[in-house]
Amino acid sequence: MINFPFLKKLSLFCVSISADLFPRLLSGCHALESLYMTNVRAVGCIRLRSPTIRTIIFRHSYGETAELIIEDAPRLVRLLVPYCERKDSVTIRVIRAPNLQILGPFFVVVSKLLLYQHSYIEIIFLMFIVSFLQGVSLVSSTNSMPTLKVLALKSSEQKLHAVLNILRWFPCLEKLCVIFHTNREMNDENEPQYDPLHPIECLETHLKKVVFKSFEGYAKQVDFARFFVLNAKVLDKIEFEVKNHYSSGTVASKHKLLQVENRASREARFEFRTISY
């Protein structure tokens, strides 16, 4: 028998565990709030049920196939996947997490995320299948996920439309973090394009903050950021995290390229922050 009635935080490092034992381990943690897993190996998929858990951090072994199924987590707020690499093969299925608010970061071009959300009798099915050639494919969705407030994505500057197509499914999103990475994927002419006649709801009513990490000021990165400057109507702030110090002249030049004078939200502020490598 496994019984940890008072345990609130559990971290598993480099653990091999049977698929049958893992659910028994969690069922014995009656007060568990935080679960951190890195390099956890299980035969088959890792299934998770917990009435108390609020945070899941999942980092799987580099280069190995992993599947995490969150079957029922009514209090889950944060689902974090740090250090996700381009060559990783990870599938995360969220069957029921009605209070999920913080998610990511996921690679726009290689991650696989499946979200199923129960709402009364209706089952809402949202599926992101992303690949180098197909871009983002959204399949059989009958609704969105209005609980999500914070989303982090890894993307190249050429995947603006893929990011926008993802944002459609999170109408109440308040904070977006885009982590730019070196563009190595092929361009896809068949990738669904943003349709301005069908506005993205979070850009109209909820998105207050956008953070661009690893912003180097390339023309396509500026084009990517300019879209949010000109279309996010309730934006309070955009942060640009840069590696090199920006002089006042450089910042003024970037403001001009971003067309900040024409910004959709007159309250929007722009901050360039220098970070170490």
N, C-alpha and C positions, 0 to 999 in steps of 0.2 A: 504494500500500500504506500502511495506517495501522498504526503500531507504536509503542506506548509501554510498554515492558516493565516499567518501574519506577514508573509513575504510580499513586499510591494514592488521591488525591482529585481529583475532576473536578467543576467547576461550570460550568453552561451558563446564560447569561443572555441573554434576548431573541434566541434563535437560531432561524432557519428551517432545517430539515434534512429531507432526503427520508427517507421511511420505509425505504428500502433502505440508505441510508448509516448510519443510526443503529446498527443491529446490527453493521455492519462496524467502526464506531468503538469499540464496546464490546469486540468480539472482539480488537482490537489492544491493549487495556488489560489485560495479563495479571496485574497485581497490584492491580487496582482494589478499594478497600474502601468508598469513600464517593462517592455521586453526588447532586449537588444540581441540580435543574432548575427554572427559573422562566421563564415565558413562552416555552417552547419550542414552536414550531409545526412540525407535520409533516403532510404529506398522508396522511390515514388515521390509524391508531392508531400509538402508539409501543410497539414490542415490545422486551422486555429479556430477555437471557440473560447470566448471569455466574456462573462457579463461585466467585468470590472476594468478591463484593460483600456488605457487611454492613449498610449504611445507605443508604436511598433517601429523599430529601426532594423532594417533587413539589409545585410551585406553578404552576398554569396561568394563562393570561391571563384576566382578569376578563371575564365575560360570554360567553366563547367555549366551544364544546364541545371536550372533550378526552377521550381514552381512552388509558390506560396498561395494557399487558398484561405482566405479569411471568410469562414462560413457564417459566423455570427459574432459581432462585436458591437453591441448597442452603444457603448460609451467611447468608442474609438474616435479620437480627435485628430491625431497626427500619424501619418504613414510616411515614413522617410526612407529613402533608398540612396544613401550616400555612396560616393566613390563608384558610381555606375560607370562602366567603361564601354567603349564602342563595340568591343568584341564579346561582351558579356551576353549570355543567353538566359534571360530571366523572364518568367511569366508570373504576374500577380493577378489573382482573381479576387475581387471583393464582392461577395455575394450579399452580405448585409452589414452595413456600417452607416446607419442613418444620421450620425452626427459627425461624419468625417469633414474636417475643415481645412487641413493642411496636407499637401500631397507633393511628392517629388524628391529630388529632381529626376526627370526621365529624359532620355534622348529622344528627340522628335523623330529621328529617322531609324532607330533600331529597337526601341523598347516595345514591349507588348503589355498592355494594361487592359484588363477586362473588368468593368464595373457593372454589377447587377444591384439594383436598389429596389427593395420592396416598399410599396406604397399602398396600404390597405390590401385589396385583392389583386390590384394591377402589379405586374412585374415590369420594371423599367430596365431596359437592357442597353447598355452603352459599351461599345467595343472599339478600342483603338488597335489597329494592326498596322504596324509601321515597318517599312522595309526600304532598302536603298532605291528600288525601282518604283514602288507603288506609292511612296509618300504616306500620307495618312488616309486610312480608309475607315469611315464610320458606318457601322452596319446595324440595321434593325433597331434604331432607337425610337422609343415612344415618348421620351421625356428627357429632362436634364437633371443635373445634380445641383440643386440650389443651396445645399449646405456648405459647399466648398468656398473658402474665403481666401486661401493662399495657395498658389501653384508655382512650382519651380520647374523649368524646362531647360534642357541643353539643346542648342540649335546652332546651325550656321546662319549667317546673314542672308543666305539664299532661300531659307525656308519660312519666310514670313507668312505665306498663305497657309502652310501646314500648321503653324502656331495659331493663326486666326481661326482655322477650322476647329481646332481643339477648344479654343475659348468659347465657341458657341454653346458648348455643353455645360458651361459653368456661369450661369447668368448673374450670380451674386458675388463673383470674384472681386476682392478688394485689393489684393496685392499680387503682382506678377513679377517673378524673377526669371530673366533670360540669361543663361550662361553661354556666351559665344565660344565656339570651339573651331579649330582649323577645319576649313571646308574641304572634305575629301569625297563626299558622296556625289553621285551623278545628278545633274539636273533632270527633272522629270517634267516634260511638257504636258503630260496628262494629269498632273496634280490639280485637284480642284482649286479654283481661284476664288478669292474673296469677292462677294457680290455686294456692292454698296447699297443696292436696293433692299437688302435684307440685313439691317444693322445688327451688330453683335451687342447683345443686351448689356453685358457688363461694361462695355465702353460707353454706353449711353447713361448708365445710372449708378454704377457701383465702383468701378476701378479707380482707386485713389492713389496708388503708388506703383511705380514700375522701376525695377532695378535692372540695369544692364551690367553684367560682370564680364571682365576681360574685353572691355570696349577699347579698341585701338584706333577708331576713327576712320576705318576704310569707307569708301564711298557706299558700298552696299550696307554696311553697318549703320551709317548715317541715314540711308533710305529706310532701313528697318525701323530705327528709332523715330524718324520723322512721322511715320504713320501714326504712332501713338500720340505724338505732339499735336497732330492735326485732327485726330478723331476721338481721343479719350476726353469726354465732355465734362467729367467731374474730377479730373485728375488734380491732386494736390502737389505731387512731387515726382520727379524723375531723377534717379541717381545713376551716374555713370562711374563705374569703378575702373580706373585706368592704372597702368603700370608705371608710367612716367609722369612727372609733374607737368601740369598744364599751366602755361603763363596766362596772364589776363588777355593777351592778344589772341592766343590759341583758343581760349574759351569764347571770346567774342566771335571768332571765325566760326566755331562750331555752332554757336547760337544762330548765326546767319544761315548756315547750311540746314539747320534743323527748322528754320522758319518759326522761331519762338514768338515772333510778333503776331503771327497768324494762329497761334495755339487755340485749340477748341475750348480749353478751360483757362479763363483769365487768371485764375488763382494758382495755376501750376508754377512751381518753382523748379529750378534746374541746378543740380549740384554735381560737380566733378570731384571725385575722391581718389587720391593716390593710395594704392595698396602695394605691399611688397609682393614679390613673385611667390 
